Amino acid sequence: MSLIFLLFSFISALPCVLSQVTVSLSVPELVKPSETLRLACKVSGALITDGSKIHAVDFIRQFSGSRFEFLAHINYQQGTALNSALKSRLTLSRDTAKNEAYLEFRGMTAEDTAMYYCAKDTLAGTAQ
């Protein structure tokens, strides 16, 4: 009897688990100086255009020593914001058919060595 109850509880919980909005980043392991870094952020669990579930996708980087830096932001209506100091080197776009956001970062240098991430904003101003 308890096994049936546990199984029912697990099946009942599935819609909550499956409806989570997640993002995953595809990034090359190494980019040489002067090359372009191409980041692809895949959104799962919601359409990238569904503002009720995902407000925006953000791209950030973390330097050694734990300092984070904002790079770019694209919201569900395709509004964008770019780091003003890096704006001339950044191109931000999205593909709604693939449910992905993209960031191209041109002219990489040794100073750009960092861990690169994408994050989702579920509401305006709440990166996760």
Secondary structure, DSSP 8 states (H G I E B T S, - for coil): -HHHHHHHHHHHHHHHHHT--EEEEE--S---TT--EEEEEEEESS-TT-TTT--EEEEEEE-TTS-EEEEEEEETT--EEE-TTTGGGEEEEEETTTTEEEEEE-S--GGG-SEEEEEEESSTT-B-
